Amino acid sequence: MRASRIDLSNTPLLAPTYAAAPQLIQPDVFRVRGVFGLRPSLIAFDFVFLREQGTWRPYGISIEPQQIATVQPGPVQVGPKPAAPRRN
């Protein structure tokens, strides 16, 4: 992560995009996965929390930079024109 030299200072200001709904893996183990959409990179995260004495505490943290895929727009699909309304 340090070698990538990505500025993480704006990360707390961004809402994450979750890869899946949060999961209760075991009665006391909770998992959250997703990405923060920094530009020009994404920061993928996988957090695991363990419930101890009534409090959820970080148990496992994985953070990985990823490149944003460049999506080229495809050709515009044009359908048939709607029929003109009839006049009686």
C-alpha positions as CSV (number, residue, x, y, z in Angstrom):
1,M,0.0,0.0,0.0
2,R,2.8,2.4,0.9
3,A,4.6,1.7,-2.4
4,S,1.5,2.7,-4.4
5,R,1.8,6.3,-2.9
6,I,-2.0,6.7,-3.0
7,D,-3.4,9.7,-1.0
8,L,-5.9,8.2,1.5
9,S,-6.7,11.5,3.2
10,N,-10.1,11.9,1.4
11,T,-11.3,8.4,2.2
12,P,-13.2,9.4,5.3
13,L,-15.2,11.9,3.2
14,L,-16.4,9.3,0.7
15,A,-19.3,6.9,1.1
16,P,-18.2,3.3,0.4
17,T,-19.8,1.1,-2.3
18,Y,-20.5,-2.3,-0.8
19,A,-19.6,-5.4,-2.8
20,A,-22.2,-7.4,-0.9
21,A,-24.5,-7.1,2.0
22,P,-22.8,-7.2,5.4
23,Q,-22.5,-10.8,6.6
24,L,-22.8,-12.3,10.1
25,I,-20.3,-15.1,9.6
26,Q,-20.7,-16.5,13.1
27,P,-22.8,-15.2,16.0
28,D,-19.9,-12.9,17.1
29,V,-18.1,-12.3,13.7
30,F,-19.3,-9.7,11.2
31,R,-17.8,-9.0,7.7
32,V,-18.1,-5.9,5.5
33,R,-16.6,-5.7,1.9
34,G,-16.5,-3.0,-0.7
35,V,-14.6,-0.1,-2.3
36,F,-13.9,3.6,-1.8
37,G,-14.0,5.3,-5.1
38,L,-10.8,7.4,-5.0
39,R,-9.6,8.7,-8.4
40,P,-7.7,7.4,-10.3
41,S,-7.7,4.3,-8.0
42,L,-10.3,2.3,-6.0
43,I,-9.5,1.2,-2.5
44,A,-11.0,-2.2,-2.0
45,F,-11.6,-3.2,1.7
46,D,-12.6,-6.3,3.6
47,F,-13.2,-5.7,7.3
48,V,-14.0,-8.4,9.9
49,F,-15.3,-7.4,13.3
50,L,-15.4,-9.5,16.4
51,R,-17.9,-8.9,19.2
52,E,-16.2,-8.8,22.6
53,Q,-18.0,-7.8,25.8
54,G,-20.9,-6.3,23.9
55,T,-18.7,-4.2,21.5
56,W,-17.7,-4.8,17.9
57,R,-13.9,-4.6,17.6
58,P,-11.8,-4.8,14.4
59,Y,-10.5,-8.3,14.0
60,G,-9.2,-8.4,10.4
61,I,-8.5,-5.6,7.9
62,S,-7.6,-6.0,4.3
63,I,-7.1,-2.9,2.1
64,E,-5.9,-3.1,-1.6
65,P,-5.6,-0.5,-4.3
66,Q,-7.2,-1.3,-7.6
67,Q,-7.3,0.5,-10.9
68,I,-10.6,1.9,-12.1
69,A,-11.6,0.0,-15.3
70,T,-12.1,2.3,-18.2
71,V,-15.4,1.5,-19.8
72,Q,-15.9,2.5,-23.4
73,P,-19.5,3.3,-24.4
74,G,-20.9,1.0,-27.0
75,P,-23.0,2.1,-30.0
76,V,-26.3,3.7,-29.2
77,Q,-29.2,1.4,-29.8
78,V,-32.0,3.2,-31.7
79,G,-35.4,1.6,-31.8
80,P,-38.2,2.2,-34.2
81,K,-40.0,5.5,-34.0
82,P,-43.3,5.5,-32.2
83,A,-46.3,5.7,-34.4
84,A,-47.9,9.2,-34.8
85,P,-51.2,9.5,-33.0
86,R,-54.2,9.1,-35.2
87,R,-56.7,12.0,-35.7
88,N,-60.4,11.2,-36.0
